[in-house]
Amino acid sequence: MKAVQFSEYGDPDVLRVADVEEPHAGPGQIRIAVRAASVNAIDWKKRSGMLAEMMPVELPHTPGYDAAGVVDEVGDGVEEVAVGDEVFGFTAGSGGGYAEYAVLDRFAAKPPELSFEEAAGYPVAVETSARVLDLLGDGETVIVNGAAGGVGTAAVQLARERGMRVIGTAGEGNHEFLRSLGAEPTTYGDGLVERVRALGGADLAFDAVGFGALPALIEITGSPDKVVTIADYTAPEHGVRVSGGGGPGDYALAQAAKLAAAGRFSLPVTGTYPFADAAAAHRESEGGHVRGKLVVVPG
């Protein structure tokens, strides 16, 4: 099969389309014919070597933590889906989504209301958002730092579903988009504390992008215990928790699918790239100003 791989760490140009052996579903797993795979920040962070010490990968490596497609193999013990079903979910192991076939170990049925491209963008963004909101616990108002990206967009909507008021940071060009999701927008950077207080303040903070915002978020919420980051690895210096995976994948996927089918949740796809242009997708993602999700597709 064809797959996008890198054989060395480096810039996006290390990505190549290669012929590789097909994977197969093991117990508790399914294999899908991939229709689309999501591009996440962790994909290019791994490719660049930024995480080589913390999260080394065996080279050559095929990126891709989440994908959507049609089931074509069902492993032992799997009863909830059958060959031919349309699903989306997490790839087994540390990647493998940028390929014509991928093995999933956590998955949900794709609602007919969602395209494959849309569904491919759900798993990481949805699971990450649900996990961090669970860690933050109950509160009246949460500020989401980086609210217009894939994770931030999911976090805004899931927090609203939990009955929370949401303040979201983003560039001014994304403020109307955030309002459409039910968030109150503000810009990031210097003066954040004052701007959020002018909006009535927040008692919880979800940092989705880093950029040195933790001191301001602690001041806004009054305690490092009220802040969780997925992107700032200086967090321990501030007493802030870093959340990096292993959360409520199954319930989060099913919840998002149900909300999407009801028209109450969406993640816009702002770019679709064939495998041969995966490097361009990574460059756009690394730019840090993507609204919603980018995906790669076979062909």
N, C-alpha and C positions, 0 to 999 in steps of 0.2 A: 504494500500500500504506500501511498504518498503521505509524508509527514514533514512538518517544519521542525528543524532541529538546529542546535548550535553545538559545535565540537570544541569550542574554546570560549572563554569569557571575553566580552568586548562590546563594541558599539552595535547598533542594530544590524549592521551589514554582516555580522557573523551568522545571521539566520539564513538557512538554506532549505530548500525543498529536497528531500532525500527519499530513496526507496528503502523501506524498513519492513521487518517482519510484523505481521498482524498480531495484535494481542487477542487473548481469549478470556471469556468470563469464567471466573472461579466461583466457589461456593459463596452465595450471598451477593453475587455481582451480576450485572448484565453488560452486554456489549451493544453499542449503537453504531449505526452508520451515521457519521457526524454530518449534520446539516449546517451547524454554526458553532463556533467556540468563542468564548469571551476573552478579551484582553484585559488583564488586571495589572496593577502596579507591581505586584510581586513577580509577575512574569519577566518584566524588564529589569527589575532589581536583581533577580537571580541571573539573568543573562549577562548583565554588566559586570558581575563579580562582586557587587556590593554586599551580598549576603553569603559569600563563599565560605567564610569561617563559621557563621552562625547556621547556615542551611546549605551545606555542600550538596551538589548533585553529581550523579554519575554521568560522564560525558561519553558519547553525544547525548543530549537531553532534548526531549520534546516538551515545550511549555504547554500550559493550558490546564487550569483547575476546574473549569466548568464548561459544559457543552450541552447541546440539544440535538436530538436526532431520532431515528427510528430503530427500535429494538430488533436485533437480528440474532442474538444469542442470549439464553437465560441460564444462569448458573444454578447449581443445586441449592434448594432451600428458598428460592425466590418464587413466590406465588402471586404477588400483586400485579405483575405485568406479564405480557406474552409477546412473542415475536410479532412485529408489525405495529406495536403500540408506539405512539409518539410521546417522548419523555424529555426531561431536562434534569441535570443533576451534576454531582461532583465526580471528577475522575478519581479512580483509585490510585493511591500512591502520591507522588509529588508532581504530577503533570500528565501529559499525554493527550490533551484536548485538541491541539493543532494537528489533527490527523484525520484520515478518511474513516478510521474506526477507532473507537475509544471505549475503555471499560469504565463503568460507573459503579460506585458502591453505595451512594446515597442519591436518591432520585425521586421524582414525582411525575405524575401524568401531566403532560402539557395541555392546558386548556385550548380548545379550538380558537378562542379569541386571540391567542398569542401566535405570532410568527415564530419560526425557529430562531431567527436572529434575536428577537426580543427575549425569548425564553432562555437563550444561552447566556444572556447577561444577568440573569437573576441569582443563581446559586451563591456565589461569593458575596455579592452585595447584600443580599437578603440575610444570609446566615450571619455575616459580620454585624450587620445592623441589629438583628435580634439579640445576638450574643451580648453586644455592648449595652444595649438598653436593659437587658436582664441584669447585667452587672451593676449598672447605675441604680436600678431599683426605682421606687416610687418618687415622684416629684411633680411639681406643677409646670415648670418651664425648663426645657432643655435647649442649650445653644449647641448647634451642630457646626463645627468649624470645617469648612469645605463642603457646603451643603449642596452644591450643584453637580458634583461628580457622581459616579455610580453609587458608591456606598452612601454618600451624603443624601442623594435623592431618595434612596431606599429608607434611610434613617428618618428623614423628615416625615415620610408617609406612614411608616410603622409607628413612630412616636405619636402622630396625630390619631392613628387608630387606637392607641392606648389612652387617648383622652388628654394628651399633653399639649401645652402651648409650645411652639417651636420658634426659635430665632435662628436664622441661618446666615452664615457668612459666605460671601461670594463677590466676584467682580460685579460692578454696576450693570453690566450687560446681561447678567443672569438674575437680576432682582425680580423682574416681572415673572420669570419662570418660577422662582421660589414662591412668589405670592400665589401662583396658580396651584401650588401644592399645599397651600395653607400655612406657609411659614411667613414670618416677619423678617425681611432681609436687612442686612447691614454689610458694610464692607469690612474686610479683614485688615490687619496691620495696626500701626500706631493709633492709639486712641480708642481701641476696641472696648476697654472697660467702660469708658464714659458713654460710648454709643449704646452699649447694651443696657447700662443703667438708665439711659434716657428712654429706652423702650420698656422699662419696668423690671429689668434684671432677670437673672436665671439662677435656678438652684442646682442644676445638673449641667455637665458639659461633655460632649462627645467630640473628640479631636480626630477628624478623619484624614487630615493632610499634614500635620506637623507645622513646619515653618516657624518654630519658636514661640508658639502661642500659649504654651502651658502656664507660664507665670500669670498672664492676663486671665486665663480661664480659672485658675485657682483664686485669683482676687475676685472675680465675678461671682463664683459659687461659694467662696468663703472657706473652702477646704480642699486639699488634694484628694481626699476620699470621694469627692463629688465629681471627679474628672477621670475619664478613661480615654486613652489614646490607642490608635492602631498604627501610628506613623512616626511617633517621636521617641526614639530609643534613648533619649536623655531623661526619660520619665522617672526612673528610679532616683535620680538626683533631686527631683522635686517631690518625691513621695507619691507620684501618680502611678496608677496601674496601667500596664501595657497588655492589651489583649491580642493574641496572635493566632487563634484558631481553635478547633476542637469543640465547637459549641453546638447549638440546637439545630443541626442541619435538617433533620427530617421534618420537625414540626414547622420550621420556618419556611421550607419549600412548599409544604402543603398549604400553609396560611397564605403565602404570596399567590399561589395558583388560584385559590378561592377568591381572594380579593381582586386579582386581575380579571377573573371571569365575571365578577360583579361590577367591573369598571371603577374600582376604588384603589387601584395600584397600577403604576406603570413605570418603566424605565426606558426613556427614549434611547434609540440607537442612532448615534450621530455619525457613524462611519462604518462601512462594511468593506472588507479588503479580501481579495483572493489570497490563498496561501503564499503565492509568489510575491505578494506585496506586504508580507507580515512585518518586514523591517519598517515600512512606512507607518504601519499601525503602531508599532512601538515608539517611533519618533513622536507621533502625535500624542500618545499617552504620556510620554516623558515630559512633554511641554507643560502639562499640569493645568490646562484650561479646558478640558473636555467636559461638555455637559452630557450627563448620562453615560452611555457605554459605547465602546468600540468592539467589533467582532471580526473574526476571520472565518472564511468559508472555503470549502474545497473548490478546486477548479481554478 
